[in-house]
Amino acid sequence: MIELYAYSLLSIFVVVFAVIFASCEIGRRLATHAVGKGTGTISTLESAVFGLLALMIGFTFAMALSRFEARRDAVLEEANAIGTTALRARLLPEPHRSVTLKLLREYVNIRLDISQRPVSAKELQNAIGRSNAIQEALWQQATTMATKDSGMVPTGLFIQTLNEMIDNQEKHLTAVRNRVPNIALLALVALAAIGTGFAGYASGLENRYSRLPNLITVLVLSSVILLILDLDRPGAGFIEVSQQPMLDTAASIEAFSH
């Protein structure tokens, strides 16, 4: 099966446009051998397919939008968890305070680095590995302080928010990995090709054929499919999840360190 997420948005747009337009032209050419035959039937089939296509577009768009909103919420929740952890780290005794804030500053920078540019699977895996290492170092700091004095309130508060920060990393990664099923996107392209094929056939049955209306229809459908794909993988196209909460958190932690 073709994995759409393995290709760039521009490549997909060009291929989808070509496939849908080719389907339209094939339908038109087939109609030249059957002029005046089955016009009513073709119109009925065309309406049925385009109705189903409209439902499919609405379905996939809603899926892509919900996943986009989940990613946006995940960024905010993770930024809040990191910011709260940094605030409570300021209550820790030295040298734990300085070490913890330094680790948190690096942690946020890793987040920003992989979210503000397209990254390969290997780069993402390396970033996750480094993040896990920082989490372990932060946990070791908390363990050391708890061993020295388990009754310290700042340590207990820090451990609580550190645990939330670790949980939010997994929530964020899950949101990023959760995408519209590939089979749904392929079905959308297939329905668009079938619908325009019937449209081309119906146009070919007319005495005066104009390619412009069908070309506009193909362009609109290809653009809608591109929009759904762009919405489903923010950062790879025109639509991006705002990283402002993480930028604000990074600026706050930087200020804490001075």
Number of C-alpha atoms within 10 A of each C-alpha: 6 9 11 16 13 8 10 13 19 11 11 18 19 12 13 23 23 16 18 26 24 17 24 29 23 17 23 24 16 16 22 15 11 13 15 14 11 12 16 11 11 16 16 11 16 21 15 13 20 18 13 16 22 14 13 19 22 13 13 20 20 14 17 23 15 16 21 24 14 17 25 20 16 21 26 19 20 25 25 20 22 26 23 18 24 26 17 19 26 19 15 19 12 10 9 18 17 16 15 22 21 16 18 24 21 16 20 21 15 16 21 16 13 16 19 14 10 14 15 10 9 9 12 16 12 12 18 18 12 15 21 15 14 17 19 13 15 21 17 12 18 20 15 14 19 17 9 9 11 12 11 12 12 17 22 16 15 23 20 13 21 23 14 18 22 17 13 21 22 14 19 20 14 14 19 18 12 16 18 21 13 14 13 14 19 15 13 22 22 16 20 29 25 21 26 28 24 26 26 28 27 26 25 26 23 15 10 7 13 11 13 9 13 18 17 12 17 25 17 13 21 23 15 15 22 20 18 20 26 20 26 27 24 19 18 17 17 11 15 17 17 16 16 13 17 23 16 14 22 24 13 15 23 14 9 16 12 5
